[in-house]
């Protein structure tokens, strides 16, 4: 089709594989080029496109080659360290860019990203799939409908036991391990904050003021390696910089507080720890609980009786996008992470094609990226509070959430 989206891909590691598998199933998308530093990954990506689409894309190890091609958008799924510089080059080339989640390495590069967008007006969007999670979107709606009253505090995190994959990351050319060896920060705040920022109107009537991060010891990976691979393994005694748990407290301009947790190298079950606490009630992911004072006060001290009662509320307050997709048994609902990967990528593509405001715009993207270096600075200074930049430069006071009329793919209601 002449009007197909022409997409270029940069990065074909673990996340790149998942993203490409979504895009190659879209009938209106042509994957014209793939880029990776490793020739074997280029070949694997090209073969995947060939198998699904019937043609071979151009392969290269230099992303600049893609910027000289006729493409409608660039998808960046490289290491965290390369997201910002590739995005800046893409915007300067006039190519809309979708970047995967991950933290920045300095606050200044976040400012560079903002300045580039403001000067070029080239669309950019962080592909935060949690903003399209069925449950999380419903919880945002509950909060906006006043179900919890006035929201005073939120919790969130990335709690995911990654020790098994850590051992193999060096051989698999995975950048996360290098970060754990050399940095100590909340290196993955985007999953939680992408949702919490909607609940608390960040960059749209509210802003983050300051944060403090404290860090536990870094014992988890060492002990795991010793117990499973022996004392002689190269990581058994390696002095990892990344703490097992990083806890970040954030203060907002309107007075609300946020607690984030990074917890990836100790044994645990998966959780994003989403909690919303308001004057009329709360939501808690762990236990899948909605507690409303007017309805559940008799069970205040019997939390187990409330386990999984949130399912009914998620159904009642389902986001309009999920209502539209409820009967979809095709590529949408078969996309990664329960369909959220498909939804966030369609939101990006449709917004680019139709010239609509990005569902996660440059200021949302910048604040999510900046939390990592800010937490790193705070940890290095003993948990001292550090100021969070206002990338909107005061415009947060009058900026509004994107309405469905402005963009049908907006994660806001």
Secondary structure, 3 states (H helix, E strand, C coil): CCCCEEEEEECCCHHHHHHHHHHCCCCCEEEEEEECCCHHHHHHHHHHHHHHHCCCCEEECCCHHHHCCCCCEEEECCCHHHHHHHHHHHHHCCCEEEECCCCCCCHHHHHHHHHHHHHHCCCEEECCHHHHCHHHHHHHHHHHCCCCCCEEEEEEEEECCCHHHHHHHCCCCCHHHHHHHHCCCCCCCHHHHHHHHHHCCECCCECEEEEEEEECCCCHHHHHHHHHHCCCCCCCCCCCCCCCEEEEEEEECCCCEEEEEEECCCCCCCECCCEEEECCEEEECCCCEEEEHHHHHHHCCCHHHHCCCHHHHHHHCCCHHHHHHCCCCCHHHHCCHHHHHHHHHHHHHHHHHHCCCCCCCHHHHHHHHHHHHHHHHHHHCCCCCEECCCCCCCHHHCCCCCCCCCCCCCCCC
